[in-house]
Amino acid sequence: MKNNGGTTKRGKRVMLIALIIAILAAAGGWGMVIKLNMTTTPRLNPGALENLNSNELMAISDSALLQALERRNSTARGSFTGNEISEDALQLLGWAATGKNREGTGFVVPLAMGTTPYVSLYLADAHGVRRFSWESNSFESVLEDDIRDTVNGGQNASAVWIYVIEKANVPNGSMDFAWHTIGAMSEHQYLLADELNIQTRFMGDVKADEVAVLLGLDASKNIPAGVMVMAQK
């Protein structure tokens, strides 16, 4: 009888411990759900989309630009196809980020004080690394090595654009100007990528010093500040 009693007590303790573990696991799971909903999923107020869609200009417009803004999105991590992007598309994507659209100071993105671009644009793909030249709207070879595994953030991208801030060329040395320009460059690439049926995602988690060395740049003067990963849908 003593043995049966001991066995029963041990069984109850095991069941109690298992119950506590289950409760803690459930609480942890719900806690994670709540945290994700509170911190990483911005939510619209009820009726927000209805308010926008009732805007007469939105309701009657067939604007390709408004439609592109409605579709504008980042491809989810882990969802890239790895499919190749044509050279024609890559040229347009380079121009959209750092090209000129008229004579004088007319660049496609706003630049502080009417200067020339102070953020260089590099393209890494299976063939190596090339720098996009706004002066010629063409690519200049920089490196023959495939460095995508270092810069693509673990994504199956066929092309990775690298934004590099040239500190010496930023007006008044204000890094705010550089960050604003990168925002405009990336947004132009987002919108054109949608038009060209290309997946894309901007990521700021760049190993700046390591990437600068790979590009043959002085890391104290040139800052790899973000990447745009892409693949054809």
CORLINCOR-V801763 format. One line per field, one symbol per residue. ss: DSSP state (H for helix, E for strand, L for the rest). phi: phi as a letter, one per 30 degrees, with the letter a starting at -180 (. if undefined). psi: psi as a letter, one per 20 degrees, with the letter a starting at -180 (. if undefined). A space follows every 50 residues. Layout:
ss = ???
phi = ???
psi = ???
//
This chain:
ss = LHHHHHHHHHHHHHHHHHHHHHHHHHHHHHHHHHHHHHHLLLLLLLLHHH HHHLLHHHHHLLLHHHHHHHHLLLLLLLLLLLELLLHHHHHHHHHHHHLE LLLLLLELLLLHHHLLLLEEEEEEELLEEEEEELLLLEEEEEELLLLHHH HLLLLLLLEEEEEEEEHHHLHHHLHHHHHHHHHHHHHHHHHHHHHLLEEE EEELLLLHHHHHHHLLLLLLLEEEEEEEEEEEL
phi = .dddddddddddddddddddddddddddddddedddddcbbdbddeiddd dddddedddcdcdddddddddeacddeicddiddcdddddddddddcacc cadicdcdcdbdhiddecbdbcbcbdckbbcdcddchbccdcacddcedd cciicdcdbbdccbdcedcdehiddeedddddeddddddeddeddcicda adbcdcdedddedddicdddcbcdclbccbadd
psi = hgghggggghghgghgghggggggggggghgggggghhhinpqqqpighh gghiphhghiqkphghhhhhiprppqpjjqhjqqpqhgghghhgghhkrq jrrcknqiqpppkkrrpjoqoqppaiibpqppohhilrqpphqiqojhhh ijkjqmqhpopppopnghippjjohggghgghggghhghgghgghjlpqq pppimpnggghgghikqohihpoojrqoqqqp.
//
